[in-house]
Amino acid sequence: MIKINDNQISYRFSGSFLQKNVNFQNNCESCQLANGKITDYTFKIGFEKSFNYSWMQPYFAFDIGYRYNRFKGMMNTINNQQAISSVSQIADTKTGINIAPVLGIKLNPTERISIFAEANVELYLLHNRQETLAQNSSGSNNLNSFNKGTILINPVAIGIQYHLGNKN
């Protein structure tokens, strides 16, 4: 995260990237085991306004941005005898905007260092595209596409900031 401060409002620019191999399963009858790669990245811009300018500063922030999330891999359906009954290739892609109000507190033990803790509730308005291709002789293809909104909760984020410029 990069912040630019004009002594009234801090402008926030942030981003994140994750690419990881994952596997997961559901605990139920006739459920699927999934194994593949997840790619997730987010870019946000926003502002931050402190309520006071003492060594302990509560603040409010608001971020808006873009998020992309994709899972691509194989899905095995398990039957009642706990054997693999079908194998499918799956691609699940979510793209959309996110809007997040933030509440936080910042401690300034020195002129150059700040320690912060913040929490947010993010509204993610997304377009979801799920494509499943059966890996059997039929080779059936299933495509679902829909829009939805979801709420993502970040109960606490803690960090240390180093100030490059002068606070005056």
Backbone bond lengths (Angstrom), bond angles and torsions (degrees), N, CA, C in turn:
res aa  C-N    CA-C-N  psi(-1)  N-CA   C-N-CA  omega(-1)  CA-C   N-CA-C  phi
1 M - - - 1.445 - - 1.522 108.34 -
2 I 1.309 115.01 137.44 1.464 121.81 175.15 1.522 107.36 -120.73
3 K 1.337 115.49 134.79 1.463 120.92 178.01 1.520 109.14 -121.79
4 I 1.315 115.31 138.85 1.468 121.43 173.88 1.523 106.18 -117.60
5 N 1.328 116.86 124.11 1.452 122.63 -173.01 1.521 109.88 -110.48
6 D 1.344 116.98 130.38 1.469 120.91 174.69 1.528 111.54 -109.80
7 N 1.355 117.39 25.19 1.458 126.80 -179.85 1.530 113.77 71.35
8 Q 1.307 119.45 -1.32 1.453 123.11 172.78 1.527 110.53 -121.59
9 I 1.312 115.31 -50.40 1.466 122.87 -177.18 1.527 108.31 -130.88
10 S 1.323 116.19 139.94 1.463 121.02 172.10 1.521 107.84 -99.22
11 Y 1.308 116.37 130.39 1.459 121.64 176.39 1.522 107.86 -94.13
12 R 1.332 116.91 127.89 1.461 123.29 -172.52 1.531 109.85 -107.24
13 F 1.334 116.12 134.31 1.457 123.53 173.62 1.524 106.55 -129.34
14 S 1.327 117.07 122.38 1.462 118.93 -177.48 1.519 110.64 -141.63
15 G 1.317 114.31 160.54 1.454 121.31 177.88 1.507 110.30 -159.36
16 S 1.327 115.50 157.84 1.456 120.39 176.71 1.520 108.69 -147.89
17 F 1.332 115.41 155.46 1.461 121.75 -179.68 1.522 108.44 -144.35
18 L 1.329 116.50 135.40 1.460 122.48 177.40 1.517 108.50 -140.96
19 Q 1.327 116.08 129.60 1.460 121.56 172.66 1.518 106.39 -137.00
20 K 1.344 116.31 120.27 1.452 119.86 -170.54 1.517 109.99 -152.19
21 N 1.335 116.77 143.96 1.462 122.07 171.03 1.518 107.91 -81.03
22 V 1.345 116.41 131.45 1.465 121.38 -177.99 1.525 109.82 -135.01
23 N 1.316 115.78 155.71 1.463 122.32 168.09 1.517 107.39 -143.09
24 F 1.321 115.19 144.02 1.455 119.95 -178.20 1.521 109.02 -154.17
25 Q 1.326 115.10 161.47 1.455 121.23 179.02 1.516 109.83 -147.03
26 N 1.327 115.27 158.85 1.457 122.06 174.96 1.523 108.73 -101.14
27 N 1.307 117.79 147.88 1.470 122.48 178.42 1.515 109.75 -95.51
28 C 1.332 115.92 80.87 1.457 120.82 177.60 1.526 108.46 -160.07
29 E 1.333 116.75 169.52 1.455 120.07 176.98 1.518 109.74 -74.57
30 S 1.307 118.05 145.89 1.467 125.12 178.13 1.526 111.83 56.75
31 C 1.323 117.38 38.42 1.453 121.19 179.08 1.524 110.30 -96.66
32 Q 1.326 114.78 173.51 1.452 120.23 -178.34 1.517 111.82 -107.86
33 L 1.337 114.30 147.01 1.456 122.57 169.61 1.519 106.21 -105.72
34 A 1.318 117.48 126.50 1.457 121.18 -178.06 1.522 109.80 -114.88
35 N 1.331 115.41 141.63 1.453 122.37 179.18 1.522 107.21 -143.06
36 G 1.333 117.54 123.47 1.452 119.77 -178.54 1.509 112.52 -178.57
37 K 1.326 115.35 -158.88 1.458 122.30 -176.50 1.525 109.26 -119.49
38 I 1.326 115.13 134.71 1.463 120.83 176.66 1.531 108.46 -109.97
39 T 1.322 114.62 137.20 1.461 122.04 175.49 1.519 107.05 -125.80
40 D 1.326 116.97 128.45 1.450 121.69 -177.39 1.527 108.58 -141.95
41 Y 1.328 116.94 126.88 1.465 119.22 172.12 1.512 110.32 -142.25
42 T 1.335 114.45 152.31 1.456 123.07 -176.25 1.523 109.78 -140.05
43 F 1.334 115.97 139.55 1.458 122.84 172.10 1.521 107.42 -127.15
44 K 1.344 117.02 131.38 1.465 121.26 -178.50 1.521 110.67 -135.59
45 I 1.325 115.08 148.77 1.458 122.11 169.04 1.523 106.71 -129.31
46 G 1.318 116.24 154.47 1.456 118.79 -179.61 1.508 111.97 -176.71
47 F 1.317 114.62 -166.97 1.463 120.48 178.72 1.517 109.40 -136.33
48 E 1.322 115.07 161.97 1.461 122.86 179.15 1.523 108.07 -138.68
49 K 1.318 116.37 132.78 1.462 121.81 179.93 1.519 109.29 -127.49
50 S 1.324 117.35 120.31 1.462 122.47 177.21 1.521 109.47 -79.73
51 F 1.339 115.99 145.52 1.464 120.98 178.99 1.530 111.95 -80.82
52 N 1.350 117.40 -25.02 1.457 121.07 176.21 1.530 108.09 -149.33
53 Y 1.305 117.83 179.24 1.460 121.61 -176.74 1.523 112.15 -126.37
54 S 1.328 117.48 37.77 1.461 121.90 176.98 1.527 109.14 -91.09
55 W 1.324 117.54 -169.78 1.466 120.56 -179.94 1.530 111.68 -70.70
56 M 1.361 117.81 -21.33 1.461 122.47 174.54 1.530 107.52 -117.04
57 Q 1.343 115.97 115.68 1.453 120.84 -173.07 1.532 111.74 -120.50
58 P 1.322 118.46 107.36 1.460 118.77 168.52 1.535 108.04 -72.84
59 Y 1.331 116.51 147.05 1.466 118.97 -178.51 1.525 111.38 -146.03
60 F 1.321 113.43 160.97 1.458 123.38 174.61 1.529 106.84 -118.65
61 A 1.320 116.80 140.93 1.461 120.73 177.38 1.521 108.76 -137.87
62 F 1.306 115.18 160.60 1.454 121.60 177.08 1.523 107.89 -142.80
63 D 1.332 116.46 126.12 1.460 122.24 -179.27 1.523 109.99 -122.11
64 I 1.319 115.91 146.51 1.463 122.46 173.17 1.523 106.70 -136.56
65 G 1.328 116.57 142.49 1.445 117.77 -176.42 1.509 114.20 -166.81
66 Y 1.323 114.98 -166.62 1.460 124.95 -177.51 1.518 108.68 -122.04
67 R 1.333 116.75 139.64 1.458 121.01 178.15 1.528 109.89 -133.81
68 Y 1.327 115.79 138.69 1.459 123.68 177.55 1.526 107.49 -126.71
69 N 1.331 116.57 130.49 1.462 121.48 179.66 1.518 107.92 -138.59
70 R 1.346 116.61 128.53 1.464 120.36 -179.92 1.519 110.46 -139.24
71 F 1.335 115.22 131.79 1.461 122.43 170.62 1.513 106.79 -114.40
72 K 1.320 115.92 127.62 1.470 120.93 178.23 1.518 107.47 -134.17
73 G 1.347 116.06 125.55 1.455 118.79 -178.48 1.513 112.40 179.61
74 M 1.312 115.51 -155.81 1.458 123.51 -178.24 1.530 108.94 -113.09
75 M 1.354 115.23 146.50 1.451 121.45 179.43 1.530 108.42 -128.98
76 N 1.318 116.36 124.69 1.460 122.50 178.67 1.520 109.06 -106.65
77 T 1.346 116.47 126.75 1.454 121.11 176.30 1.520 108.61 -90.87
78 I 1.337 116.87 131.50 1.465 123.30 -177.05 1.529 108.51 -102.33
79 N 1.338 117.31 132.55 1.467 120.30 178.05 1.528 110.74 -91.23
80 N 1.344 117.10 -174.03 1.467 122.02 -176.24 1.526 113.03 -64.89
81 Q 1.339 119.06 -25.12 1.464 122.51 178.58 1.534 111.65 -87.56
82 Q 1.327 117.00 11.48 1.463 124.13 179.61 1.523 111.99 61.78
83 A 1.337 117.43 32.14 1.461 123.15 175.71 1.528 108.41 -112.61
84 I 1.315 116.37 153.82 1.459 121.13 179.80 1.521 108.51 -71.98
85 S 1.334 117.12 120.38 1.468 121.17 -178.59 1.522 112.18 -99.57
86 S 1.310 118.78 -25.42 1.465 121.19 176.20 1.526 109.64 -156.67
87 V 1.335 114.40 154.42 1.461 122.07 179.12 1.526 107.55 -125.47
88 S 1.325 116.20 134.57 1.465 121.21 179.67 1.516 109.64 -135.61
89 Q 1.312 114.38 149.59 1.459 120.67 171.67 1.520 106.20 -93.23
90 I 1.327 117.26 135.68 1.466 120.91 -175.70 1.522 110.41 -130.64
91 A 1.333 114.77 142.87 1.463 122.16 172.49 1.517 107.03 -135.59
92 D 1.312 117.22 117.33 1.460 123.46 -179.14 1.522 107.58 -119.21
93 T 1.334 117.29 115.95 1.459 122.09 -176.50 1.518 109.94 -121.89
94 K 1.340 115.95 131.09 1.462 122.64 177.51 1.526 107.50 -124.18
95 T 1.320 116.88 125.84 1.460 121.67 175.88 1.517 108.29 -133.02
96 G 1.316 116.82 143.12 1.456 118.73 179.02 1.512 113.29 173.85
97 I 1.319 114.03 -174.10 1.460 120.33 179.60 1.518 109.64 -101.89
98 N 1.331 115.22 153.40 1.462 120.10 175.98 1.523 108.77 -128.61
99 I 1.311 114.32 143.95 1.460 122.84 -179.10 1.518 106.84 -128.79
100 A 1.342 117.20 126.62 1.462 119.31 -173.17 1.525 111.89 -139.31
101 P 1.338 118.55 111.64 1.462 120.35 166.29 1.537 108.83 -78.49
102 V 1.327 115.91 142.49 1.470 121.64 -173.24 1.528 108.97 -129.57
103 L 1.339 116.87 137.78 1.461 122.79 169.00 1.516 107.88 -118.37
104 G 1.327 116.09 136.48 1.457 118.64 -178.23 1.506 112.55 -152.88
105 I 1.324 114.00 174.80 1.463 122.21 175.78 1.523 107.74 -138.46
106 K 1.329 115.12 139.77 1.451 121.72 -177.65 1.526 109.10 -126.05
107 L 1.333 116.29 131.46 1.464 122.16 175.60 1.515 108.32 -108.10
108 N 1.333 116.96 134.93 1.463 122.73 -179.43 1.527 109.98 -115.00
109 P 1.352 118.52 81.98 1.462 119.57 -178.84 1.531 112.98 -69.14
110 T 1.334 118.20 -28.80 1.468 122.30 175.92 1.523 108.22 -133.82
111 E 1.316 116.09 175.02 1.463 120.94 -179.87 1.529 112.10 -68.27
112 R 1.322 118.31 -29.94 1.465 122.57 -175.24 1.536 115.08 -100.42
113 I 1.332 117.68 -15.22 1.468 121.20 -174.16 1.528 110.41 -118.24
114 S 1.332 115.88 136.96 1.468 122.35 171.75 1.517 108.43 -130.42
115 I 1.311 115.73 143.99 1.464 122.56 174.96 1.525 106.04 -115.45
116 F 1.344 116.41 130.02 1.452 118.61 -176.50 1.528 111.43 -128.68
117 A 1.319 114.44 156.56 1.462 123.40 171.45 1.522 105.77 -140.51
118 E 1.334 116.02 131.65 1.457 119.93 -178.99 1.523 110.66 -143.58
119 A 1.322 115.57 158.56 1.461 122.77 178.77 1.521 108.13 -136.25
120 N 1.347 115.40 148.47 1.462 118.46 177.63 1.518 111.08 -147.48
121 V 1.313 114.15 161.69 1.459 123.51 171.68 1.526 104.56 -122.84
122 E 1.330 115.95 117.45 1.458 121.11 -172.85 1.532 110.05 -105.68
123 L 1.317 116.72 129.14 1.454 122.51 173.73 1.526 107.34 -94.33
124 Y 1.332 116.63 120.44 1.462 122.86 -177.04 1.519 108.27 -111.83
125 L 1.330 117.49 106.40 1.458 123.99 178.14 1.521 106.91 -96.01
126 L 1.340 116.88 113.64 1.453 119.60 -167.72 1.515 113.67 -133.10
127 H 1.320 113.83 159.64 1.462 122.89 169.08 1.526 106.23 -109.04
128 N 1.330 116.73 123.51 1.465 122.03 -176.79 1.523 109.06 -110.15
129 R 1.333 116.33 130.83 1.464 122.77 177.96 1.518 107.62 -126.07
130 Q 1.334 116.55 116.39 1.460 122.59 -179.73 1.523 108.45 -115.91
131 E 1.332 115.72 122.65 1.464 121.26 179.00 1.519 108.86 -122.66
132 T 1.339 116.02 126.87 1.465 122.17 -179.84 1.523 107.99 -124.07
133 L 1.329 116.37 128.78 1.465 123.10 178.89 1.519 108.27 -121.45
134 A 1.338 116.71 114.92 1.468 121.38 -179.81 1.522 110.04 -67.58
135 Q 1.333 116.65 138.44 1.462 122.42 -178.50 1.527 110.97 -99.55
136 N 1.331 117.57 35.52 1.459 121.12 177.78 1.527 109.01 -115.08
137 S 1.324 116.97 -168.54 1.466 120.56 -176.19 1.525 112.83 -66.04
138 S 1.342 117.78 -26.94 1.468 119.44 179.91 1.524 111.30 -74.66
139 G 1.304 117.68 -34.64 1.465 121.73 -179.91 1.514 112.92 58.98
140 S 1.323 117.16 33.79 1.463 120.42 -177.64 1.527 111.33 -65.32
141 N 1.323 114.02 144.66 1.460 121.52 -178.44 1.518 108.39 -117.80
142 N 1.330 117.36 130.54 1.456 122.68 179.79 1.520 107.99 -122.33
143 L 1.331 116.98 126.73 1.457 121.64 -179.04 1.522 109.08 -126.13
144 N 1.314 116.54 122.47 1.468 123.39 174.76 1.516 107.70 -118.05
145 S 1.319 116.28 135.54 1.452 121.24 178.61 1.527 107.99 -140.51
146 F 1.334 116.57 127.60 1.460 119.90 -177.91 1.519 110.13 -157.02
147 N 1.330 114.83 162.28 1.467 122.63 176.27 1.519 108.53 -106.95
148 K 1.329 116.11 144.65 1.455 119.35 176.31 1.523 109.86 -158.65
149 G 1.290 115.28 168.29 1.453 122.03 174.81 1.515 109.08 -120.65
150 T 1.305 116.14 144.21 1.454 120.27 177.96 1.527 108.76 -140.74
151 I 1.306 115.36 156.96 1.463 121.09 -179.67 1.520 108.36 -110.71
152 L 1.330 115.89 127.53 1.463 123.31 177.47 1.528 107.42 -111.87
153 I 1.315 116.42 129.71 1.469 121.03 -176.89 1.522 109.52 -110.17
154 N 1.318 116.31 128.66 1.458 123.15 173.43 1.529 106.36 -115.60
155 P 1.354 118.13 96.31 1.461 119.71 -173.03 1.528 113.53 -65.59
156 V 1.335 118.25 -33.68 1.468 119.30 177.81 1.535 109.98 -159.67
157 A 1.314 114.69 136.21 1.463 122.80 170.85 1.520 105.99 -126.32
158 I 1.312 117.09 128.79 1.466 122.56 -177.07 1.522 108.32 -120.26
159 G 1.324 116.22 140.06 1.459 118.76 -180.00 1.507 113.00 -160.81
160 I 1.321 114.49 174.92 1.461 123.19 178.08 1.523 107.40 -122.69
161 Q 1.320 116.76 133.95 1.456 122.37 178.13 1.514 109.37 -112.97
162 Y 1.324 114.86 140.91 1.452 120.84 173.20 1.527 107.11 -113.87
163 H 1.336 117.04 127.64 1.450 122.11 -176.79 1.533 109.85 -91.54
164 L 1.318 116.27 118.29 1.462 121.31 -179.20 1.517 111.82 -79.70
165 G 1.311 117.87 -35.36 1.464 121.81 -176.06 1.505 112.56 -93.75
166 N 1.328 114.24 -170.60 1.446 123.02 178.01 1.519 108.65 -93.59
167 K 1.326 118.55 137.79 1.459 121.37 -179.96 1.525 113.06 -76.36
168 N 1.302 119.37 -11.40 1.476 121.47 -178.04 1.484 110.78 -83.83
